[in-house]
Each structure stands twice: as C-alpha cells, then as structure tokens.
Amino acid sequence: MNPISTFHKMGLPEAFGNVLLVFCLILVIAPYAAGADFGVFKIPAFSTYGKSRLKIAGPVFLILLILLFLPIWPISTGEDIALKSPF
C-alpha cells in the first residue's frame, strides 16, 4: 500500500503545487534580494518591517508547502471500505 500526498488527495494537479513551490521560494529569497531583477519577475524593495516579516513568513510557508508534497495519506481501496462498512 503506497501512501499519497495531500495534493493528490485534494485532487489538485501537481503542476499547481510546482507553481506554489516557486512562489514560496521567491518569498524566501525576497528579503535578501530586494530590488533584484530576474527577467521574468522583479523583487520589489521592502521596508525594514516588511523584510523582518518576510524572513519569518517565507520559510514557514515553504515548510508547510513541502509538507503537502509528502505522501502521508493511505490509499483507500474498495477492500478496505468493505471491511469498515457496518452492512
């Protein structure tokens, strides 16, 4: 029995998770690369208060997102459901 990730359990496409992962990586590097231009996107300049908040929020969001990729949910089969059914 192979477990599945939360993204798969919710029915979200894996590509959506990849987009969120890139967004969270940008949040992690944003306080350190403020004002940098990467061609596709430019990180704006933040106030010192905004930088201090991003230094905390970016890694927290990244860790939570990585947890959504971990395969922790068991795959339910019809056999398991039949064993748990009261009928």
C-alpha positions as CSV (number, residue, x, y, z in Angstrom):
1,M,0.0,0.0,0.0
2,N,1.6,3.2,-1.2
3,P,0.5,6.5,0.5
4,I,-0.5,9.6,-1.5
5,S,0.3,13.3,-0.9
6,T,-2.2,15.9,0.2
7,F,-2.1,17.5,-3.3
8,H,-3.2,14.2,-4.8
9,K,-5.8,13.6,-2.1
10,M,-7.4,17.0,-2.7
11,G,-7.4,16.4,-6.5
12,L,-5.1,19.3,-7.3
13,P,-2.8,18.9,-10.3
14,E,0.9,18.5,-9.5
15,A,1.8,21.5,-11.7
16,F,-0.2,23.8,-9.4
17,G,1.9,22.6,-6.5
18,N,5.0,23.4,-8.5
19,V,3.8,26.9,-9.1
20,L,3.2,27.4,-5.4
21,L,6.6,26.0,-4.7
22,V,8.3,28.6,-6.9
23,F,6.2,31.3,-5.3
24,C,7.3,30.2,-1.8
25,L,10.9,30.1,-2.9
26,I,10.6,33.7,-4.1
27,L,9.1,34.6,-0.7
28,V,12.2,33.0,1.0
29,I,14.7,35.0,-1.1
30,A,12.7,38.2,-1.3
31,P,14.1,39.9,1.9
32,Y,17.7,39.2,0.9
33,A,17.4,40.1,-2.8
34,A,15.1,43.2,-2.6
35,G,15.2,45.2,-5.8
36,A,16.8,42.4,-7.9
37,D,15.5,41.8,-11.4
38,F,15.3,38.2,-12.6
39,G,13.9,39.0,-16.1
40,V,10.6,37.2,-15.5
41,F,9.9,38.9,-12.2
42,K,11.4,41.7,-10.2
43,I,11.5,41.6,-6.4
44,P,10.4,45.0,-5.0
45,A,12.2,46.9,-2.3
46,F,10.6,46.4,1.1
47,S,10.6,48.4,4.3
48,T,12.6,47.0,7.2
49,Y,9.3,45.9,8.8
50,G,8.3,44.1,5.6
51,K,11.7,42.4,5.4
52,S,11.5,41.2,9.0
53,R,8.1,39.7,8.4
54,L,9.2,38.0,5.1
55,K,12.2,36.5,6.9
56,I,9.7,34.6,9.1
57,A,6.8,34.0,6.7
58,G,8.7,32.8,3.7
59,P,10.4,29.8,5.4
60,V,7.1,28.9,7.2
61,F,5.1,28.9,4.0
62,L,7.9,26.8,2.3
63,I,7.9,24.2,5.0
64,L,4.1,24.0,5.0
65,L,4.1,23.6,1.3
66,I,6.7,20.9,1.3
67,L,4.6,19.0,3.9
68,L,1.8,19.0,1.3
69,F,4.0,17.1,-1.1
70,L,4.8,14.3,1.4
71,P,3.0,11.0,0.9
72,I,1.2,10.6,4.2
73,W,-2.4,9.6,3.3
74,P,-3.1,5.9,2.8
75,I,-4.8,4.9,-0.4
76,S,-8.3,3.6,0.4
77,T,-9.3,0.6,-1.7
78,G,-12.7,-1.0,-2.0
79,E,-11.5,-3.8,0.1
80,D,-10.7,-1.5,3.0
81,I,-14.1,0.1,2.7
82,A,-15.8,-3.2,2.7
83,L,-14.1,-4.2,5.9
84,K,-15.1,-1.0,7.7
85,S,-18.7,-1.0,6.5
86,P,-21.3,-1.9,9.1
87,F,-23.5,-3.5,6.4
